[in-house]
């Protein structure tokens, strides 16, 4: 029961952070989370699935509200769609992680926990948490690589300097 209450609180905080600029959605965060729990089978109640459901429900509230307010300009609409697509891709990429990697990533980035708090909460060694975090980020980078422009993926190569035994000064 405490786990569900903790998960519910994490999701309410997530919805409020995600839709913070939309008072109509952020104010209904608890209702959205409740609807998300009702829409998903209990055996699938984990942060990833429930967060996706909360996003869908939150965007539905935004869409419903858009019927009653003036239309937004095309540039803003494209930006919001891009953000929604990116968020969905990120949440979907979390499903490629192992269970413990997903827990570490969710608690670190969605729950805003420190590595020490994650280790204590999950009864793990700090170095184990750091290792799972590093491996999870590497896996996420490879899964999400297509979403980044080629210029973002390829950093400018650094010139290597050959230093000899005299501190790099060839004139000695």
N, CA, C and O atoms as a DFTB+ gen file, in Angstrom:
688 C
 N C O
     1  1       0.817      -1.187       0.000
     2  2       0.000       0.000       0.000
     3  2       0.866       1.258       0.000
     4  3       0.587       2.215      -0.723
     5  1       1.935       1.246       0.829
     6  2       2.826       2.403       0.877
     7  2       3.517       2.618      -0.460
     8  3       3.761       3.753      -0.869
     9  1       3.838       1.491      -1.153
    10  2       4.469       1.613      -2.465
    11  2       3.550       2.319      -3.451
    12  3       3.994       3.163      -4.230
    13  1       2.258       1.969      -3.414
    14  2       1.299       2.616      -4.312
    15  2       1.126       4.092      -3.971
    16  3       1.018       4.932      -4.864
    17  1       1.101       4.402      -2.684
    18  2       0.994       5.809      -2.291
    19  2       2.223       6.581      -2.736
    20  3       2.114       7.717      -3.197
    21  1       3.398       5.965      -2.599
    22  2       4.636       6.609      -3.053
    23  2       4.629       6.804      -4.559
    24  3       5.013       7.861      -5.060
    25  1       4.189       5.776      -5.280
    26  2       4.104       5.876      -6.737
    27  2       3.100       6.957      -7.128
    28  3       3.350       7.734      -8.049
    29  1       1.983       7.006      -6.442
    30  2       0.960       8.021      -6.726
    31  2       1.529       9.426      -6.500
    32  3       1.315      10.325      -7.313
    33  1       2.255       9.609      -5.390
    34  2       2.848      10.921      -5.104
    35  2       3.885      11.292      -6.166
    36  3       3.938      12.438      -6.613
    37  1       4.713      10.311      -6.570
    38  2       5.709      10.584      -7.618
    39  2       5.025      11.012      -8.913
    40  3       5.477      11.941      -9.583
    41  1       3.936      10.332      -9.263
    42  2       3.226      10.657     -10.501
    43  2       2.551      12.024     -10.432
    44  3       2.561      12.769     -11.411
    45  1       1.968      12.356      -9.286
    46  2       1.343      13.668      -9.132
    47  2       2.404      14.754      -9.295
    48  3       2.172      15.754      -9.974
    49  1       3.569      14.557      -8.673
    50  2       4.663      15.516      -8.822
    51  2       5.138      15.604     -10.259
    52  3       5.431      16.691     -10.756
    53  1       5.215      14.454     -10.930
    54  2       5.643      14.420     -12.331
    55  2       4.676      15.207     -13.211
    56  3       5.104      16.003     -14.047
    57  1       3.369      14.988     -13.024
    58  2       2.365      15.700     -13.831
    59  2       2.453      17.197     -13.558
    60  3       2.389      18.006     -14.484
    61  1       2.600      17.561     -12.298
    62  2       2.691      18.988     -11.966
    63  2       3.936      19.618     -12.573
    64  3       3.886      20.752     -13.050
    65  1       5.069      18.888     -12.561
    66  2       6.295      19.434     -13.182
    67  2       6.159      19.503     -14.698
    68  3       6.561      20.486     -15.320
    69  1       5.598      18.468     -15.281
    70  2       5.497      18.397     -16.743
    71  2       4.554      19.468     -17.290
    72  3       4.829      20.077     -18.324
    73  1       3.445      19.692     -16.590
    74  2       2.441      20.636     -17.061
    75  2       2.387      21.879     -16.179
    76  3       1.343      22.522     -16.072
    77  1       3.500      22.213     -15.552
    78  2       3.543      23.329     -14.619
    79  2       3.068      24.639     -15.209
    80  3       2.464      25.449     -14.507
    81  1       3.327      24.861     -16.483
    82  2       2.922      26.114     -17.111
    83  2       1.434      26.119     -17.464
    84  3       0.879      27.157     -17.824
    85  1       0.798      24.965     -17.360
    86  2      -0.630      24.851     -17.657
    87  2      -1.385      24.637     -16.351
    88  3      -1.504      23.508     -15.876
    89  1      -1.889      25.714     -15.777
    90  2      -2.557      25.627     -14.477
    91  2      -3.764      24.696     -14.528
    92  3      -4.072      24.018     -13.547
    93  1      -4.453      24.664     -15.683
    94  2      -5.626      23.805     -15.796
    95  2      -5.255      22.333     -15.656
    96  3      -6.024      21.553     -15.093
    97  1      -4.077      21.942     -16.166
    98  2      -3.644      20.553     -16.077
    99  2      -2.985      20.287     -14.728
   100  3      -3.318      19.309     -14.059
   101  1      -2.057      21.147     -14.326
   102  2      -1.344      20.950     -13.068
   103  2      -2.307      20.920     -11.888
   104  3      -2.084      20.184     -10.927
   105  1      -3.359      21.700     -11.950
   106  2      -4.357      21.716     -10.884
   107  2      -5.168      20.438     -10.810
   108  3      -5.754      20.123      -9.774
   109  1      -5.202      19.712     -11.897
   110  2      -5.956      18.453     -11.942
   111  2      -5.045      17.245     -11.882
   112  3      -5.456      16.147     -12.257
   113  1      -3.822      17.421     -11.421
   114  2      -2.820      16.345     -11.429
   115  2      -3.311      15.098     -10.693
   116  3      -3.132      13.981     -11.178
   117  1      -3.923      15.282      -9.538
   118  2      -4.394      14.120      -8.778
   119  2      -5.485      13.374      -9.525
   120  3      -5.517      12.143      -9.506
   121  1      -6.385      14.106     -10.187
   122  2      -7.433      13.460     -10.981
   123  2      -6.832      12.696     -12.157
   124  3      -7.261      11.586     -12.473
   125  1      -5.844      13.296     -12.795
   126  2      -5.189      12.659     -13.939
   127  2      -4.512      11.369     -13.510
   128  3      -4.627      10.353     -14.195
   129  1      -3.804      11.396     -12.379
   130  2      -3.130      10.197     -11.876
   131  2      -4.154       9.126     -11.531
   132  3      -3.941       7.951     -11.830
   133  1      -5.257       9.513     -10.909
   134  2      -6.308       8.550     -10.575
   135  2      -6.864       7.905     -11.840
   136  3      -7.081       6.694     -11.872
   137  1      -7.095       8.704     -12.883
   138  2      -7.590       8.153     -14.154
   139  2      -6.557       7.225     -14.782
   140  3      -6.916       6.216     -15.390
   141  1      -5.276       7.559     -14.638
   142  2      -4.217       6.707     -15.191
   143  2      -4.224       5.345     -14.507
   144  3      -4.132       4.315     -15.176
   145  1      -4.334       5.331     -13.178
   146  2      -4.410       4.058     -12.460
   147  2      -5.622       3.250     -12.922
   148  3      -5.535       2.032     -13.078
   149  1      -6.745       3.923     -13.141
   150  2      -7.968       3.230     -13.547
   151  2      -7.872       2.688     -14.971
   152  3      -8.557       1.724     -15.314
   153  1      -7.029       3.298     -15.800
   154  2      -6.968       2.894     -17.211
   155  2      -5.963       1.779     -17.488
   156  3      -5.913       1.257     -18.602
   157  1      -5.172       1.413     -16.502
   158  2      -4.115       0.410     -16.705
   159  2      -4.347      -0.761     -15.751
   160  3      -4.713      -0.572     -14.591
   161  1      -4.128      -1.969     -16.261
   162  2      -4.275      -3.172     -15.442
   163  2      -3.285      -3.131     -14.276
   164  3      -2.140      -2.717     -14.460
   165  1      -3.702      -3.549     -13.090
   166  2      -2.846      -3.462     -11.898
   167  2      -1.476      -4.126     -12.054
   168  3      -0.502      -3.654     -11.468
   169  1      -1.381      -5.200     -12.823
   170  2      -0.077      -5.856     -12.975
   171  2       0.910      -5.019     -13.790
   172  3       2.103      -5.320     -13.809
   173  1       0.428      -3.979     -14.459
   174  2       1.296      -3.096     -15.246
   175  2       1.545      -1.765     -14.548
   176  3       2.057      -0.832     -15.168
   177  1       1.197      -1.662     -13.289
   178  2       1.375      -0.410     -12.568
   179  2       2.844      -0.195     -12.254
   180  3       3.330      -0.632     -11.212
   181  1       3.545       0.471     -13.144
   182  2       4.906       0.932     -12.877
   183  2       4.991       2.364     -13.378
   184  3       4.108       2.849     -14.086
   185  1       6.056       3.018     -13.001
   186  2       6.150       4.439     -13.318
   187  2       6.077       4.706     -14.815
   188  3       5.427       5.661     -15.240
   189  1       6.735       3.879     -15.621
   190  2       6.767       4.107     -17.068
   191  2       5.389       4.097     -17.698
   192  3       5.007       5.041     -18.389
   193  1       4.638       3.022     -17.457
   194  2       3.307       2.912     -18.047
   195  2       2.375       3.994     -17.511
   196  3       1.641       4.625     -18.272
   197  1       2.408       4.202     -16.215
   198  2       1.513       5.191     -15.626
   199  2       1.885       6.609     -16.061
   200  3       1.002       7.444     -16.254
   201  1       3.180       6.890     -16.218
   202  2       3.600       8.221     -16.675
   203  2       3.102       8.469     -18.098
   204  3       2.654       9.569     -18.422
   205  1       3.182       7.432     -18.951
   206  2       2.657       7.573     -20.317
   207  2       1.164       7.881     -20.290
   208  3       0.687       8.764     -21.003
   209  1       0.435       7.143     -19.457
   210  2      -1.002       7.372     -19.359
   211  2      -1.292       8.777     -18.838
   212  3      -2.210       9.441     -19.319
   213  1      -0.513       9.228     -17.860
   214  2      -0.705      10.585     -17.330
   215  2      -0.443      11.629     -18.406
   216  3      -1.170      12.617     -18.504
   217  1       0.593      11.415     -19.215
   218  2       0.879      12.363     -20.301
   219  2      -0.271      12.410     -21.290
   220  3      -0.704      13.485     -21.706
   221  1      -0.769      11.221     -21.667
   222  2      -1.898      11.192     -22.608
   223  2      -3.100      11.927     -22.034
   224  3      -3.742      12.718     -22.724
   225  1      -3.398      11.662     -20.774
   226  2      -4.544      12.313     -20.151
   227  2      -4.315      13.814     -19.993
   228  3      -5.238      14.605     -20.186
   229  1      -3.103      14.206     -19.647
   230  2      -2.789      15.631     -19.522
   231  2      -2.927      16.354     -20.847
   232  3      -3.483      17.450     -20.912
   233  1      -2.412      15.728     -21.917
   234  2      -2.538      16.354     -23.234
   235  2      -4.001      16.385     -23.695
   236  3      -4.403      17.276     -24.444
   237  1      -4.786      15.411     -23.244
   238  2      -6.217      15.435     -23.559
   239  2      -6.877      16.643     -22.885
   240  3      -7.721      17.307     -23.486
   241  1      -6.492      16.923     -21.640
   242  2      -7.018      18.104     -20.947
   243  2      -6.617      19.362     -21.708
   244  3      -7.419      20.283     -21.859
   245  1      -5.368      19.400     -22.190
   246  2      -4.898      20.554     -22.966
   247  2      -5.729      20.683     -24.246
   248  3      -6.154      21.779     -24.610
   249  1      -5.957      19.559     -24.922
   250  2      -6.739      19.598     -26.166
   251  2      -8.175      20.032     -25.901
   252  3      -8.742      20.818     -26.661
   253  1      -8.763      19.517     -24.817
   254  2     -10.130      19.915     -24.480
   255  2     -10.199      21.403     -24.168
   256  3     -11.150      22.084     -24.553
   257  1      -9.182      21.903     -23.468
   258  2      -9.148      23.330     -23.126
   259  2      -8.955      24.179     -24.383
   260  3      -9.421      25.316     -24.443
   261  1      -8.273      23.630     -25.381
   262  2      -8.012      24.379     -26.607
   263  2      -9.303      24.646     -27.380
   264  3      -9.366      25.577     -28.182
   265  1     -10.319      23.840     -27.142
   266  2     -11.595      24.060     -27.826
   267  2     -12.273      25.343     -27.346
   268  3     -13.110      25.916     -28.043
   269  1     -11.901      25.779     -26.153
   270  2     -12.573      26.912     -25.550
   271  2     -11.722      28.171     -25.482
   272  3     -12.161      29.188     -24.945
   273  1     -10.514      28.112     -26.019
   274  2      -9.629      29.277     -26.034
   275  2      -9.190      29.527     -27.468
   276  3      -9.299      28.637     -28.312
   277  1      -8.702      30.709     -27.752
   278  2      -8.248      30.981     -29.116
   279  2      -7.143      30.009     -29.537
   280  3      -6.367      29.530     -28.710
   281  1      -7.094      29.736     -30.816
   282  2      -6.085      28.831     -31.347
   283  2      -4.683      29.414     -31.178
   284  3      -4.487      30.629     -31.208
   285  1      -3.721      28.521     -31.000
   286  2      -2.335      28.963     -30.892
   287  2      -1.739      29.041     -32.285
   288  3      -2.256      28.440     -33.227
   289  1      -0.661      29.776     -32.410
   290  2      -0.054      29.904     -33.731
   291  2       0.632      28.598     -34.124
   292  3       0.902      27.751     -33.271
   293  1       0.909      28.441     -35.397
   294  2       1.454      27.195     -35.937
   295  2       2.816      26.847     -35.350
   296  3       3.083      25.675     -35.085
   297  1       3.686      27.836     -35.139
   298  2       5.012      27.551     -34.594
   299  2       4.920      26.943     -33.197
   300  3       5.639      25.993     -32.888
   301  1       4.052      27.477     -32.362
   302  2       3.875      26.953     -31.011
   303  2       3.321      25.537     -31.056
   304  3       3.751      24.680     -30.285
   305  1       2.375      25.282     -31.948
   306  2       1.795      23.949     -32.074
   307  2       2.850      22.933     -32.476
   308  3       2.892      21.832     -31.926
   309  1       3.699      23.288     -33.425
   310  2       4.760      22.386     -33.873
   311  2       5.723      22.108     -32.718
   312  3       6.138      20.966     -32.524
   313  1       6.077      23.131     -31.957
   314  2       6.972      22.944     -30.813
   315  2       6.354      22.006     -29.780
   316  3       7.042      21.130     -29.256
   317  1       5.066      22.178     -29.481
   318  2       4.402      21.320     -28.496
   319  2       4.319      19.879     -28.981
   320  3       4.494      18.950     -28.192
   321  1       4.055      19.685     -30.259
   322  2       4.007      18.330     -30.814
   323  2       5.385      17.686     -30.747
   324  3       5.501      16.506     -30.415
   325  1       6.422      18.442     -31.057
   326  2       7.782      17.908     -30.997
   327  2       8.147      17.499     -29.580
   328  3       8.757      16.450     -29.373
   329  1       7.782      18.313     -28.610
   330  2       8.058      17.984     -27.206
   331  2       7.300      16.719     -26.812
   332  3       7.851      15.853     -26.134
   333  1       6.042      16.608     -27.231
   334  2       5.243      15.429     -26.906
   335  2       5.855      14.182     -27.532
   336  3       5.925      13.138     -26.883
   337  1       6.299      14.275     -28.784
   338  2       6.924      13.140     -29.455
   339  2       8.224      12.746     -28.762
   340  3       8.495      11.561     -28.574
   341  1       9.022      13.733     -28.384
   342  2      10.281      13.457     -27.694
   343  2      10.025      12.780     -26.362
   344  3      10.716      11.828     -26.000
   345  1       9.033      13.269     -25.633
   346  2       8.704      12.680     -24.338
   347  2       8.245      11.238     -24.504
   348  3       8.646      10.368     -23.732
   349  1       7.417      10.981     -25.493
   350  2       6.950       9.620     -25.740
   351  2       8.119       8.707     -26.108
   352  3       8.180       7.564     -25.656
   353  1       9.045       9.207     -26.924
   354  2      10.204       8.404     -27.315
   355  2      11.079       8.093     -26.108
   356  3      11.593       6.982     -25.979
   357  1      11.247       9.063     -25.231
   358  2      12.062       8.846     -24.032
   359  2      11.404       7.810     -23.132
   360  3      12.069       6.896     -22.643
   361  1      10.102       7.948     -22.911
   362  2       9.404       6.980     -22.061
   363  2       9.440       5.584     -22.672
   364  3       9.579       4.593     -21.957
   365  1       9.316       5.509     -23.987
   366  2       9.365       4.211     -24.647
   367  2      10.772       3.610     -24.552
   368  3      10.922       2.395     -24.421
   369  1      11.797       4.459     -24.619
   370  2      13.168       3.953     -24.525
   371  2      13.464       3.406     -23.134
   372  3      14.336       2.550     -22.981
   373  1      12.751       3.888     -22.120
   374  2      12.949       3.353     -20.769
   375  2      12.590       1.875     -20.689
   376  3      13.124       1.145     -19.855
   377  1      11.693       1.441     -21.550
   378  2      11.285       0.036     -21.547
   379  2      12.403      -0.885     -22.021
   380  3      12.314      -2.096     -21.821
   381  1      13.455      -0.351     -22.645
   382  2      14.579      -1.182     -23.094
   383  2      15.554      -1.468     -21.960
   384  3      16.431      -2.320     -22.101
   385  1      15.412      -0.774     -20.844
   386  2      16.329      -0.944     -19.722
   387  2      15.927      -2.141     -18.870
   388  3      14.781      -2.590     -18.898
   389  1      16.907      -2.651     -18.105
   390  2      16.572      -3.681     -17.133
   391  2      15.750      -3.036     -16.026
   392  3      15.682      -1.811     -15.931
   393  1      15.131      -3.854     -15.195
   394  2      14.258      -3.323     -14.146
   395  2      15.014      -2.389     -13.208
   396  3      14.533      -1.298     -12.903
   397  1      16.184      -2.805     -12.750
   398  2      16.930      -1.976     -11.796
   399  2      17.453      -0.703     -12.475
   400  3      17.496       0.354     -11.845
   401  1      17.846      -0.791     -13.741
   402  2      18.291       0.409     -14.461
   403  2      17.136       1.403     -14.590
   404  3      17.317       2.606     -14.403
   405  1      15.954       0.889     -14.910
   406  2      14.780       1.750     -15.053
   407  2      14.434       2.410     -13.715
   408  3      14.097       3.593     -13.669
   409  1      14.519       1.644     -12.639
   410  2      14.233       2.198     -11.314
   411  2      15.208       3.324     -10.991
   412  3      14.801       4.383     -10.512
   413  1      16.495       3.097     -11.252
   414  2      17.505       4.114     -10.954
   415  2      17.253       5.374     -11.783
   416  3      17.296       6.480     -11.244
   417  1      16.994       5.227     -13.073
   418  2      16.755       6.382     -13.944
   419  2      15.474       7.120     -13.528
   420  3      15.462       8.347     -13.442
   421  1      14.404       6.371     -13.272
   422  2      13.143       7.006     -12.886
   423  2      13.284       7.765     -11.569
   424  3      12.800       8.889     -11.437
   425  1      13.948       7.145     -10.602
   426  2      14.095       7.815      -9.312
   427  2      15.044       9.005      -9.402
   428  3      14.854      10.007      -8.713
   429  1      16.056       8.897     -10.243
   430  2      17.029       9.985     -10.364
   431  2      16.424      11.185     -11.099
   432  3      16.543      12.318     -10.633
   433  1      15.777      10.945     -12.242
   434  2      15.343      12.049     -13.092
   435  2      13.877      12.427     -12.913
   436  3      13.524      13.597     -13.058
   437  1      13.020      11.463     -12.601
   438  2      11.623      11.798     -12.386
   439  2      11.348      12.070     -10.911
   440  3      10.567      12.960     -10.574
   441  1      11.986      11.308     -10.040
   442  2      11.784      11.474      -8.614
   443  2      12.708      12.482      -7.973
   444  3      12.496      12.872      -6.825
   445  1      13.741      12.918      -8.703
   446  2      14.698      13.922      -8.213
   447  2      15.452      13.445      -6.972
   448  3      15.792      14.253      -6.108
   449  1      15.722      12.121      -6.873
   450  2      16.464      11.583      -5.749
   451  2      17.961      11.653      -6.025
   452  3      18.394      11.573      -7.175
   453  1      18.746      11.803      -4.965
   454  2      20.203      11.734      -5.100
   455  2      20.593      10.261      -5.218
   456  3      19.787       9.377      -4.928
   457  1      21.823      10.000      -5.642
   458  2      22.284       8.625      -5.752
   459  2      22.285       7.952      -4.369
   460  3      21.944       6.775      -4.255
   461  1      22.663       8.687      -3.335
   462  2      22.643       8.137      -1.982
   463  2      21.229       7.737      -1.576
   464  3      21.030       6.680      -0.977
   465  1      20.245       8.580      -1.899
   466  2      18.856       8.275      -1.562
   467  2      18.357       7.056      -2.332
   468  3      17.629       6.227      -1.786
   469  1      18.749       6.951      -3.598
   470  2      18.353       5.793      -4.412
   471  2      18.935       4.519      -3.815
   472  3      18.244       3.507      -3.703
   473  1      20.214       4.572      -3.431
   474  2      20.860       3.402      -2.835
   475  2      20.157       2.985      -1.556
   476  3      19.892       1.800      -1.352
   477  1      19.851       3.943      -0.694
   478  2      19.190       3.629       0.574
   479  2      17.777       3.107       0.345
   480  3      17.356       2.141       0.982
   481  1      17.050       3.743      -0.560
   482  2      15.653       3.375      -0.811
   483  2      15.536       1.960      -1.370
   484  3      14.568       1.256      -1.084
   485  1      16.525       1.541      -2.168
   486  2      16.462       0.236      -2.818
   487  2      17.391      -0.790      -2.186
   488  3      17.570      -1.885      -2.718
   489  1      17.987      -0.429      -1.037
   490  2      18.888      -1.319      -0.312
   491  2      20.014      -1.819      -1.215
   492  3      20.285      -3.018      -1.294
   493  1      20.666      -0.867      -1.898
   494  2      21.771      -1.172      -2.795
   495  2      23.013      -0.399      -2.371
   496  3      22.925       0.622      -1.689
   497  1      24.157      -0.898      -2.783
   498  2      25.417      -0.207      -2.574
   499  2      25.461       1.008      -3.498
   500  3      24.964       0.946      -4.622
   501  1      26.045       2.097      -3.043
   502  2      26.121       3.315      -3.851
   503  2      26.818       3.051      -5.182
   504  3      26.360       3.523      -6.222
   505  1      27.929       2.295      -5.160
   506  2      28.646       2.009      -6.405
   507  2      27.801       1.183      -7.370
   508  3      27.933       1.330      -8.586
   509  1      26.947       0.328      -6.850
   510  2      26.041      -0.448      -7.704
   511  2      25.049       0.485      -8.389
   512  3      24.780       0.349      -9.582
   513  1      24.513       1.424      -7.635
   514  2      23.571       2.396      -8.207
   515  2      24.270       3.211      -9.295
   516  3      23.713       3.416     -10.373
   517  1      25.479       3.670      -9.017
   518  2      26.221       4.458     -10.011
   519  2      26.507       3.639     -11.263
   520  3      26.431       4.157     -12.377
   521  1      26.830       2.384     -11.087
   522  2      27.107       1.509     -12.231
   523  2      25.853       1.303     -13.082
   524  3      25.908       1.390     -14.309
   525  1      24.725       1.030     -12.426
   526  2      23.469       0.862     -13.175
   527  2      23.087       2.167     -13.880
   528  3      22.582       2.135     -15.002
   529  1      23.319       3.288     -13.246
   530  2      23.026       4.590     -13.851
   531  2      23.867       4.793     -15.111
   532  3      23.351       5.190     -16.156
   533  1      25.156       4.517     -15.002
   534  2      26.068       4.696     -16.145
   535  2      25.666       3.781     -17.302
   536  3      25.622       4.217     -18.452
   537  1      25.374       2.520     -17.001
   538  2      24.984       1.573     -18.055
   539  2      23.645       1.962     -18.686
   540  3      23.462       1.837     -19.897
   541  1      22.722       2.429     -17.862
   542  2      21.413       2.836     -18.380
   543  2      21.553       4.032     -19.318
   544  3      20.931       4.070     -20.380
   545  1      22.366       5.004     -18.926
   546  2      22.560       6.167     -19.798
   547  2      23.212       5.767     -21.118
   548  3      22.856       6.295     -22.171
   549  1      24.157       4.844     -21.066
   550  2      24.793       4.377     -22.309
   551  2      23.766       3.706     -23.220
   552  3      23.763       3.923     -24.432
   553  1      22.895       2.889     -22.625
   554  2      21.868       2.216     -23.421
   555  2      20.878       3.236     -23.989
   556  3      20.484       3.139     -25.152
   557  1      20.478       4.208     -23.175
   558  2      19.540       5.231     -23.646
   559  2      20.152       6.069     -24.762
   560  3      19.467       6.436     -25.717
   561  1      21.453       6.374     -24.640
   562  2      22.116       7.133     -25.713
   563  2      22.049       6.376     -27.029
   564  3      21.787       6.967     -28.076
   565  1      22.285       5.070     -26.981
   566  2      22.265       4.297     -28.229
   567  2      20.850       4.183     -28.786
   568  3      20.662       4.231     -30.002
   569  1      19.854       4.033     -27.916
   570  2      18.466       3.906     -28.369
   571  2      17.949       5.239     -28.917
   572  3      17.205       5.263     -29.897
   573  1      18.344       6.343     -28.283
   574  2      17.827       7.659     -28.676
   575  2      18.707       8.371     -29.703
   576  3      18.384       9.487     -30.109
   577  1      19.790       7.766     -30.124
   578  2      20.714       8.401     -31.070
   579  2      20.026       8.925     -32.330
   580  3      20.395      10.001     -32.802
   581  1      19.040       8.216     -32.900
   582  2      18.388       8.737     -34.115
   583  2      17.655      10.069     -33.911
   584  3      17.349      10.752     -34.888
   585  1      17.374      10.444     -32.678
   586  2      16.644      11.679     -32.419
   587  2      17.541      12.901     -32.383
   588  3      17.055      14.028     -32.287
   589  1      18.840      12.688     -32.460
   590  2      19.773      13.802     -32.389
   591  2      20.376      14.065     -33.762
   592  3      20.613      13.145     -34.544
   593  1      20.615      15.328     -34.031
   594  2      21.209      15.710     -35.312
   595  2      22.628      15.156     -35.391
   596  3      23.288      14.992     -34.365
   597  1      23.096      14.867     -36.598
   598  2      24.459      14.342     -36.728
   599  2      25.504      15.248     -36.071
   600  3      26.494      14.748     -35.537
   601  1      25.304      16.557     -36.099
   602  2      26.270      17.464     -35.490
   603  2      26.316      17.271     -33.975
   604  3      27.367      17.444     -33.359
   605  1      25.183      16.915     -33.375
   606  2      25.147      16.682     -31.941
   607  2      25.863      15.395     -31.561
   608  3      26.450      15.303     -30.483
   609  1      25.816      14.396     -32.449
   610  2      26.406      13.098     -32.129
   611  2      27.909      13.095     -32.284
   612  3      28.618      12.391     -31.564
   613  1      28.391      13.883     -33.225
   614  2      29.822      13.854     -33.508
   615  2      30.457      15.126     -32.980
   616  3      30.328      16.196     -33.575
   617  1      31.126      14.997     -31.885
   618  2      31.819      16.157     -31.338
   619  2      33.095      16.374     -32.124
   620  3      33.696      15.442     -32.659
   621  1      33.485      17.626     -32.174
   622  2      34.716      17.933     -32.895
   623  2      35.858      17.162     -32.258
   624  3      36.005      17.123     -31.037
   625  1      36.649      16.558     -33.104
   626  2      37.770      15.781     -32.560
   627  2      38.797      16.735     -31.977
   628  3      39.074      17.806     -32.517
   629  1      39.342      16.307     -30.870
   630  2      40.334      17.140     -30.198
   631  2      41.715      16.778     -30.719
   632  3      42.034      15.614     -30.962
   633  1      42.505      17.800     -30.875
   634  2      43.866      17.544     -31.336
   635  2      44.649      16.959     -30.189
   636  3      44.633      17.478     -29.073
   637  1      45.323      15.889     -30.472
   638  2      46.154      15.300     -29.426
   639  2      47.535      15.920     -29.508
   640  3      48.069      16.159     -30.591
   641  1      48.086      16.168     -28.364
   642  2      49.414      16.762     -28.285
   643  2      50.378      15.695     -27.819
   644  3      50.158      15.057     -26.790
   645  1      51.441      15.499     -28.569
   646  2      52.455      14.537     -28.170
   647  2      53.460      15.230     -27.273
   648  3      54.157      16.160     -27.677
   649  1      53.509      14.750     -26.056
   650  2      54.465      15.301     -25.112
   651  2      55.611      14.322     -24.958
   652  3      55.416      13.125     -24.748
   653  1      56.808      14.865     -25.067
   654  2      57.977      14.016     -24.818
   655  2      58.410      14.200     -23.380
   656  3      57.733      14.881     -22.609
   657  1      59.482      13.627     -23.024
   658  2      59.920      13.652     -21.630
   659  2      60.323      15.043     -21.158
   660  3      60.522      15.238     -19.959
   661  1      60.449      16.002     -22.040
   662  2      60.865      17.340     -21.598
   663  2      59.654      18.283     -21.463
   664  3      59.793      19.495     -21.627
   665  1      58.471      17.726     -21.166
   666  2      57.284      18.552     -20.912
   667  2      56.642      19.116     -22.148
   668  3      55.861      20.063     -22.056
   669  1      56.944      18.567     -23.298
   670  2      56.299      19.001     -24.530
   671  2      57.074      20.092     -25.244
   672  3      56.628      20.566     -26.289
   673  1      58.194      20.499     -24.730
   674  2      59.005      21.547     -25.346
   675  2      60.062      20.896     -26.205
   676  3      61.019      20.320     -25.688
   677  1      59.899      20.983     -27.505
   678  2      60.832      20.322     -28.432
   679  2      62.116      21.121     -28.618
   680  3      63.068      20.615     -29.212
   681  1      62.165      22.353     -28.126
   682  2      63.339      23.200     -28.329
   683  2      64.385      23.036     -27.222
   684  3      65.347      23.803     -27.191
   685  1      64.239      22.104     -26.348
   686  2      65.173      21.946     -25.240
   687  2      66.343      21.108     -25.648
   688  3      67.240      20.864     -24.840
